[in-house]
């Protein structure tokens, strides 16, 4: 017997290529898939979600996050205390499970239904199993990108990706490339080629400093840059790099809040728009960035606007148009899904797509009255507006509360944070809730 859910009477932003947005409509879900979007749909024995006074839209896609760092959220002002090389080596498998679970539950609670988890802490098979178990237990759609940490060898990273299998149908695998040497990209070629042969996407950090500006040209010369590559950050990419990326059909994940807070530079937003490069948004590191996509949308929008206004004040003419809310909301949904390699699966509300859907309250004082639904989501809403979250048609957040054993997850995270902090010699006052 099929499982049916009817989301009734909301403002539906499908954000799809084939299905329009609706000022008011219903969404019918059967066996985890969207089957119909329209007015006056019959419930046919379905569980009904009353979506009056809400916006119904695809769940957000976080295209790049190091979820394992969740134990040390919001420590960005504490200097060395947040360095992965300080606390990372002390993670046991149970600590990685606790960090990954609390991080993914936090993402769900923020309306994120898909997370690309760059888990560059695979120190053993036990660590990998623990991380994958956390993905399964969280109930989120995910892309798991295993990799060796910075304090271990490249060979460990190459071995990690191909010896594992996802533990649930919501998780897919990808290859996490190491640092690409622009003068000798062949050092990474074996991993990229093996990933491609295995049908996996490759995710790679690029353009994080001026000293690494030859990465993209090196990848292109080696034939590694193609449509299966998801590139991350890119703050120091130049026009010729972006031209090569566009020509190859590669995609880019921007992490604007983290990059700006970490001093990596300004993401090349306008260059991506000019070349129609598929773009997604990511949190990256919660030590220095908010863990929700509302904040990333505002960061991207504000950065592009500020850049254009600075050029205008400098007397520049013929400037591009300002990034608009229609563009940036697609960075966070359908564009992000393509960047994650899941464009045929999620990212829009259309018949045949997985029912990864969020219901956002519009009756709260922080957003009412609604003058433009898309503008309200991008500029005005925050996590307090998240009322219902569905992943593959299953309700995982209801009434703003996550449907999971949060107490168990919190205790595990608290215990692990304390153990890892003590083992790494981190300053106790940085973890004591000091309010001075």
MOLIN-V161103 format. One record per pair of residues at least 12 apart in sequence whose ideal C-beta (glycine too) atoms are under 6 Angstrom apart, sorted by the first residue. I is the first residue (numbers start at 1). J is the second residue. Records with the same first field share a line. If there is no record, write none. Layout:
BEGIN
I: J  J
END
This chain:
BEGIN
2: 30  31
3: 31
4: 30  46
5: 29  46  47
6: 26  28  43  46  48
7: 27  49  51  56
8: 26  48  51
9: 51  52
10: 51  54  56
11: 23  55  373
12: 25  56
13: 57
14: 348  349
15: 58  333  334  348
16: 348  350
18: 350
19: 37  350
25: 38  39
26: 41
28: 41
29: 355  393
32: 355  392  393
34: 349  351  353  355
35: 351
51: 359
53: 362  363
54: 359  360  361  362
55: 360  362  373
56: 359
58: 333  347  348  349
59: 113  356  358
60: 111  112  293  332
61: 114  336  337  340
62: 112  115  282  283
63: 116  253  280  282  336  339  340
64: 116  232  253  255  282  284
65: 115  282  283
66: 118  285
67: 100  103  117
68: 96  99  100  119  121
69: 285  287
70: 99  102  103  286
71: 99  416  417
72: 287
73: 286
75: 287
76: 287  288
78: 430
81: 426  430
82: 287
85: 151
86: 424
87: 420  424
88: 121  149
89: 151
90: 420  423  424
91: 121
93: 126  127  130
95: 416  420
96: 127  130  131
97: 130  134
98: 412  413  416
100: 131  134
101: 134  138  409
102: 409  413
104: 138  140
105: 138  402  404  409
106: 291
108: 140  389  396  397  402
109: 402
110: 292  383
111: 358  386
112: 293
113: 141  356  391
114: 141  346
115: 140  142
116: 143  340
117: 142  144
118: 145  176
119: 131  146
120: 147  149
121: 149
122: 146  148  160
128: 146  164
132: 167
135: 171
136: 167  168
139: 396
141: 170  391
142: 171
143: 172  174  340
144: 171  173
145: 174  176  203
146: 160  161
147: 176
154: 178
157: 178
158: 191
161: 175
173: 200
174: 200  201  203
175: 195  200  202
176: 203
177: 191  202  204
180: 215
182: 214  215  218
185: 218  219  222
189: 222
192: 224
196: 228
201: 228  230  341
202: 229
203: 230
204: 231
205: 232  233
206: 231  234
207: 233  234  235  236  237
208: 233  264
209: 236
210: 236
216: 241  244
220: 244
225: 248  250
226: 248
227: 249
229: 250
230: 251  339
231: 250  252
232: 253
234: 252  268
235: 259  264  265  267
236: 265
237: 268
242: 271  275
245: 277
246: 275  277
251: 278  339
252: 277  279
253: 280  282  339
254: 267  281
255: 282  284
256: 299  300  303
257: 289  295  296  299
258: 284  285  288  289
261: 288
262: 288
269: 304
270: 320
278: 335  338  339
279: 331  335
280: 335  336  339
281: 293  296  331  332
292: 383
293: 332
294: 381  382
297: 328  332  378
300: 328
301: 323  328
304: 323
305: 322
308: 322
325: 374  375  378
326: 374
328: 378
329: 374  378
333: 347
334: 347  348
354: 392
355: 390  393
356: 391
357: 390
358: 389
359: 387  388
360: 385
361: 385  387
367: 380  381
387: 400
END
